[in-house]
Amino acid sequence: MMRRETAVRTLQITVLVLAICSTTFSQAAEKRDLKGYEDGGKFDFSWRNGPELNNEMRARLREFIWSAWKTKRPSMVEADFYSVEGDPTTDHIFIEPDKKGNWRVRIWWQMWCCALDALSKPPRKMRRHRGTNVYTIVERWQIDRTTTSLTGFRYIAPDVTQPPNSYALHLRTDRSDQVGWDL
């Protein structure tokens, strides 16, 4: 009984530290002058929200990123995603030109792994991982909900208007046909 209480207490402390570090991380996001950036706010895709609310928020996030990309409007937005185990990843998403004026989506991310390790015997500490991904191509792909096949996706031209819940955003670099980030 005592070990379980210790494990639960360790998990509670870990979550508290994670919340504090997440705030510090937000404030420490790469130094840049954000005065001219449109702020898309913060999205929290917690499992507690349920799939309906998370799908609605995903559509709003897609719409914000696509609109900023299409109009070449410097923008930023923050999104918290969670693994099945509840491990959080915070993405700071910047739609901006690089030093040469080429537009990109830059995602500065931080994730914590693995919350369930605090319950293991012996308890293990959560590990923090962070990095930056840069994408130079943003595309929309129509989702065919009648099939689960990958052939169910169709490219949508930039000038075509589509509701954000009917497509997926694919971000990739110009060096690869592989999707690097998908929403």
C-alpha positions in Angstrom: 0.0 0.0 0.0 2.8 2.4 0.9 4.6 1.8 -2.5 1.4 2.6 -4.4 0.9 5.8 -2.4 4.5 6.8 -3.1 4.1 6.1 -6.8 0.9 8.1 -6.9 2.6 11.0 -5.1 5.6 10.8 -7.5 3.1 11.0 -10.4 1.4 14.0 -8.9 4.7 15.8 -8.4 5.8 14.9 -12.0 2.6 16.4 -13.4 3.1 19.6 -11.3 6.7 19.9 -12.5 5.6 19.3 -16.1 3.0 22.1 -15.8 5.7 24.5 -14.5 8.2 23.5 -17.2 5.6 23.8 -19.9 5.0 27.5 -18.9 8.7 28.1 -18.8 9.1 26.5 -22.2 6.4 28.7 -23.6 8.2 31.8 -22.3 11.6 30.6 -23.5 10.4 29.8 -27.1 13.1 31.0 -29.5 13.7 34.7 -29.2 12.0 36.5 -32.0 10.0 39.7 -32.3 6.4 38.5 -32.2 4.8 42.0 -32.5 3.9 41.4 -36.1 2.7 37.8 -35.6 -1.0 36.9 -35.5 -1.6 34.8 -32.4 -3.8 31.8 -33.0 -4.0 31.0 -29.3 -3.5 27.6 -27.6 -5.2 24.3 -28.4 -5.2 21.5 -25.8 -6.0 18.1 -27.4 -6.5 16.3 -24.1 -8.2 12.9 -24.2 -10.6 14.2 -21.6 -12.1 16.5 -24.3 -13.5 13.6 -26.2 -13.1 13.0 -30.0 -15.9 15.4 -31.1 -14.3 18.4 -29.4 -10.8 17.4 -30.4 -11.9 17.0 -34.1 -13.5 20.4 -34.0 -10.3 22.0 -32.6 -8.2 20.2 -35.1 -10.3 21.7 -37.9 -9.9 25.2 -36.4 -6.1 24.6 -36.0 -5.9 23.4 -39.7 -7.9 26.4 -40.8 -5.6 28.8 -38.9 -2.4 27.3 -40.3 -3.7 27.1 -43.8 -5.0 30.6 -43.9 -1.7 32.0 -42.5 0.3 30.0 -45.0 -1.8 30.9 -48.0 -1.9 34.6 -47.2 1.8 34.7 -46.1 0.9 36.2 -42.8 3.4 35.8 -39.9 1.5 33.8 -37.3 2.0 31.6 -34.3 -0.1 29.0 -32.5 0.5 26.5 -29.7 -0.9 23.0 -29.5 -0.7 20.3 -26.8 -1.1 16.7 -28.0 -1.1 13.6 -25.9 0.0 10.0 -26.5 -2.4 7.2 -25.6 -0.6 7.0 -22.2 -1.1 10.7 -21.6 2.4 11.9 -22.4 2.2 15.5 -23.5 3.9 17.1 -26.5 3.7 20.9 -26.9 4.1 22.3 -30.4 4.9 26.0 -30.9 4.0 26.5 -34.5 5.4 29.5 -36.4 4.3 30.4 -39.9 7.0 32.9 -41.1 9.6 33.8 -43.7 13.2 32.6 -43.1 16.1 35.1 -43.3 16.0 34.8 -47.1 12.3 35.5 -47.3 11.3 32.0 -48.1 8.1 30.9 -46.2 8.1 28.0 -43.8 6.3 26.4 -41.0 8.7 26.0 -38.0 7.5 23.8 -35.2 9.5 24.0 -32.0 8.4 21.1 -29.8 8.9 19.6 -26.4 7.6 16.2 -25.2 7.7 14.4 -21.9 8.0 10.7 -21.8 6.9 8.5 -20.0 4.3 9.3 -17.3 3.6 5.6 -16.6 7.2 5.0 -15.7 6.6 6.7 -12.4 4.4 3.8 -11.5 7.0 1.2 -12.4 9.2 -0.6 -9.8 11.6 1.0 -9.3 10.0 4.3 -10.4 11.8 6.0 -13.3 11.9 9.7 -14.0 10.1 11.3 -16.9 12.4 12.3 -19.8 12.2 15.5 -21.8 12.8 15.6 -25.5 12.7 18.7 -27.6 13.6 19.9 -31.1 12.7 21.9 -34.1 11.2 20.8 -37.4 11.0 23.1 -40.4 8.6 22.5 -43.3 8.6 24.4 -46.6 5.6 22.8 -48.3 2.1 22.9 -46.9 -0.6 21.0 -48.8 -4.2 20.1 -48.3 -5.5 16.6 -49.1 -9.2 15.8 -49.4 -10.2 13.0 -47.0 -12.5 10.3 -48.4 -14.2 9.0 -45.3 -15.8 6.1 -47.2 -12.4 4.2 -47.3 -9.5 3.6 -45.0 -7.1 3.2 -48.0 -4.4 5.7 -48.6 -5.8 6.1 -52.1 -8.7 7.9 -50.3 -6.7 11.1 -50.3 -6.9 13.6 -53.1 -4.7 16.8 -53.5 -6.6 20.1 -53.2 -5.3 23.1 -55.2 -4.5 26.2 -53.1 -7.2 28.3 -54.7 -10.0 25.8 -53.9 -12.1 26.5 -50.9 -12.8 23.6 -48.6 -14.2 23.3 -45.1 -11.3 22.5 -42.7 -13.0 19.3 -41.4 -12.9 17.8 -44.9 -9.1 17.8 -45.4 -5.8 16.9 -43.8 -2.9 19.3 -43.8 0.4 17.7 -44.9 3.6 19.5 -44.1 6.9 18.4 -45.6 10.2 19.7 -46.8 11.0 20.3 -50.4 13.7 17.5 -50.2 11.2 14.7 -49.6 7.8 13.4 -50.7 7.3 12.0 -47.2 4.9 13.9 -45.0 6.8 15.2 -41.9 3.8 16.5 -40.0 0.2 15.7 -40.5 -2.9 17.4 -39.0 
